[in-house]
Amino acid sequence: MREAVYIGRNPLTEPDLQELMGRVALGDERAFAAVYDVVVSPVLGVVRAVLRDEAQSEEVAQEVLVEVWRSAPRYRSERGTAINWILTLAHRRAVDRVRSAEAAAARDHRAALLDRTPDYDHVTEQVEARLEREQVRRCLRTLTEIQRQAVTLAYYRGLTYRQAAEVLKIPLGTVKTRLRDGLIRLRDCLGVTA
């Protein structure tokens, strides 16, 4: 009979990971050392495949192994093998690191954009407001006297149509017509499109 040839580790000489995890859950440091020796290479391989950065991969692999030590009591053999549980932890931790790095890069990008946003320019705003007021005044001068009075009473003094009619001593319909005509002329003068 020929002897079996194994590539990599011989599964017959390797310690039983399920049993070791049970002992690690009880705080057995030697059992954890044995688990570490068995899983460190596969963990590093999974993490390296996700991160593609040697230094970060080693750091994340170390975090995963610390997590294995701390969370060993949560491992349930009926849900799967110990190596699959550990490699799932490694993959999740590596993906979390990638997402964290991407989120940080996005935050930095947004912060850089905010730094380039010009501050509110009070002088420009004041100049624009003054120019707009002057344009409105110029356009008001193009209205007839009764239109200008109706617009001024309704929009600058805040009177109702009825109150404006009483002040001007003209019928309510006439005030409404003068206001409508005045507003149309203002709109055309200011270049406002409906």
C-alpha positions as CSV (number, residue, x, y, z in Angstrom):
1,M,0.0,0.0,0.0
2,R,1.2,3.4,-0.9
3,E,1.4,6.3,1.5
4,A,-0.7,9.4,0.8
5,V,1.1,12.4,-0.4
6,Y,-0.1,15.8,1.0
7,I,0.5,19.1,-0.5
8,G,0.8,21.6,2.3
9,R,-0.1,20.4,5.8
10,N,-0.9,16.8,6.6
11,P,-4.5,16.9,8.0
12,L,-3.8,13.8,10.0
13,T,-1.0,15.5,12.0
14,E,-2.9,18.9,12.4
15,P,-4.7,19.5,15.7
16,D,-8.5,19.4,15.5
17,L,-9.5,23.1,15.1
18,Q,-13.0,22.5,16.5
19,E,-11.6,21.1,19.7
20,L,-9.0,23.8,20.0
21,M,-11.6,26.5,19.6
22,G,-13.6,24.9,22.4
23,R,-10.5,25.2,24.6
24,V,-9.7,28.7,23.4
25,A,-13.3,29.7,24.5
26,L,-12.3,28.6,28.0
27,G,-9.2,30.8,27.9
28,D,-6.6,28.2,27.1
29,E,-3.6,30.2,25.8
30,R,-1.8,27.1,24.5
31,A,-4.8,26.1,22.5
32,F,-4.9,29.7,21.1
33,A,-1.2,29.4,20.1
34,A,-2.1,26.2,18.2
35,V,-5.0,27.8,16.5
36,Y,-2.8,30.8,15.6
37,D,-0.2,28.6,14.0
38,V,-2.9,26.8,11.9
39,V,-4.9,29.9,10.7
40,V,-2.4,32.8,10.5
41,S,-1.4,32.1,6.9
42,P,-5.0,31.6,5.5
43,V,-6.2,34.7,7.5
44,L,-3.4,36.8,6.1
45,G,-4.1,35.5,2.6
46,V,-7.8,36.4,2.7
47,V,-7.0,39.9,4.1
48,R,-4.3,40.5,1.6
49,A,-6.6,39.6,-1.3
50,V,-9.1,42.2,-0.1
51,L,-6.7,45.0,1.0
52,R,-3.8,44.5,-1.4
53,D,-1.5,46.4,1.0
54,E,1.1,44.4,3.0
55,A,1.3,46.7,6.1
56,Q,-2.5,47.0,6.4
57,S,-3.0,43.3,5.8
58,E,-0.7,42.4,8.6
59,E,-2.5,44.9,10.9
60,V,-5.9,43.6,10.0
61,A,-4.8,40.0,10.3
62,Q,-3.6,40.7,13.8
63,E,-6.9,42.4,14.7
64,V,-8.7,39.3,13.4
65,L,-6.7,37.0,15.5
66,V,-7.3,39.1,18.6
67,E,-11.0,39.0,17.7
68,V,-10.8,35.1,17.5
69,W,-9.3,35.1,21.0
70,R,-12.0,37.4,22.4
71,S,-15.0,36.0,20.6
72,A,-14.1,32.3,20.7
73,P,-17.1,31.6,23.1
74,R,-19.4,32.8,20.3
75,Y,-18.2,30.1,17.8
76,R,-20.8,27.4,17.2
77,S,-19.5,24.2,15.5
78,E,-23.0,23.3,14.4
79,R,-23.0,26.4,12.1
80,G,-19.8,25.5,10.3
81,T,-16.1,24.7,10.6
82,A,-13.8,26.8,12.7
83,I,-11.6,27.7,9.8
84,N,-14.6,29.0,7.9
85,W,-15.8,31.1,10.9
86,I,-12.3,32.6,11.3
87,L,-11.9,33.3,7.6
88,T,-15.3,34.9,7.5
89,L,-14.2,37.2,10.4
90,A,-11.1,38.0,8.4
91,H,-13.0,38.8,5.2
92,R,-15.5,41.0,7.1
93,R,-12.8,42.9,8.9
94,A,-10.8,43.5,5.7
95,V,-14.0,44.7,3.9
96,D,-14.7,47.0,6.8
97,R,-11.2,48.5,6.5
98,V,-11.7,49.2,2.8
99,R,-15.1,50.8,3.4
100,S,-13.6,52.9,6.2
101,A,-10.8,54.1,4.0
102,E,-13.2,54.9,1.2
103,A,-15.5,56.9,3.6
104,A,-12.5,58.8,4.9
105,A,-11.3,59.6,1.4
106,A,-14.9,60.8,0.6
107,R,-15.0,63.0,3.7
108,D,-11.5,64.5,2.9
109,H,-12.7,65.2,-0.7
110,R,-15.8,67.0,0.6
111,A,-13.8,69.0,3.1
112,A,-11.4,70.0,0.3
113,L,-14.3,71.2,-1.8
114,L,-15.6,73.2,1.1
115,D,-12.2,74.9,1.6
116,R,-12.4,76.0,-2.0
117,T,-15.9,77.5,-1.8
118,P,-15.6,81.2,-1.7
119,D,-17.0,83.0,1.4
120,Y,-20.1,85.0,1.2
121,D,-19.2,88.3,-0.4
122,H,-21.2,91.1,1.4
123,V,-19.9,93.8,-0.8
124,T,-21.0,92.1,-4.0
125,E,-24.5,91.3,-2.5
126,Q,-24.9,94.9,-1.5
127,V,-23.9,96.2,-4.9
128,E,-26.3,93.8,-6.7
129,A,-29.2,94.7,-4.3
130,R,-28.5,98.4,-4.9
131,L,-28.4,97.9,-8.7
132,E,-31.7,96.0,-8.6
133,R,-33.4,98.7,-6.5
134,E,-32.2,101.4,-9.0
135,Q,-33.5,99.3,-11.9
136,V,-36.9,99.0,-10.2
137,R,-37.0,102.8,-9.5
138,R,-36.1,103.5,-13.1
139,C,-38.9,101.1,-14.3
140,L,-41.4,102.7,-11.8
141,R,-40.7,106.1,-13.5
142,T,-42.0,104.6,-16.8
143,L,-45.5,104.0,-15.3
144,T,-48.3,106.5,-15.5
145,E,-49.0,108.4,-12.4
146,I,-52.1,106.4,-11.4
147,Q,-50.2,103.1,-12.1
148,R,-47.2,104.2,-10.0
149,Q,-49.5,105.3,-7.1
150,A,-51.4,102.0,-7.2
151,V,-48.3,99.9,-7.3
152,T,-46.6,101.9,-4.5
153,L,-49.7,101.7,-2.2
154,A,-50.2,98.0,-2.8
155,Y,-46.6,96.7,-2.9
156,Y,-44.6,99.2,-0.9
157,R,-47.1,100.2,1.7
158,G,-48.9,96.9,1.8
159,L,-52.5,98.2,1.3
160,T,-55.2,96.0,0.0
161,Y,-56.9,96.8,-3.3
162,R,-59.9,98.2,-1.5
163,Q,-57.7,100.4,0.8
164,A,-55.7,101.6,-2.2
165,A,-59.0,102.5,-4.0
166,E,-60.1,104.5,-0.9
167,V,-56.8,106.4,-0.7
168,L,-56.8,107.2,-4.5
169,K,-60.6,107.9,-4.4
170,I,-61.2,105.7,-7.5
171,P,-63.4,102.6,-8.0
172,L,-62.0,99.2,-6.9
173,G,-62.1,97.8,-10.5
174,T,-60.0,100.8,-11.7
175,V,-57.3,100.1,-9.1
176,K,-57.1,96.5,-10.0
177,T,-56.8,97.4,-13.7
178,R,-54.2,100.0,-13.0
179,L,-52.2,97.6,-10.9
180,R,-52.4,94.8,-13.5
181,D,-51.3,97.2,-16.3
182,G,-48.5,98.6,-14.1
183,L,-47.2,95.2,-13.1
184,I,-47.2,94.1,-16.8
185,R,-45.2,97.2,-17.7
186,L,-42.8,96.7,-14.8
187,R,-42.3,93.0,-15.8
188,D,-41.5,94.1,-19.4
189,C,-39.1,96.8,-18.2
190,L,-37.3,94.6,-15.8
191,G,-37.0,91.8,-18.4
192,V,-38.8,89.3,-16.3
193,T,-40.2,86.3,-18.2
194,A,-43.4,84.8,-17.1
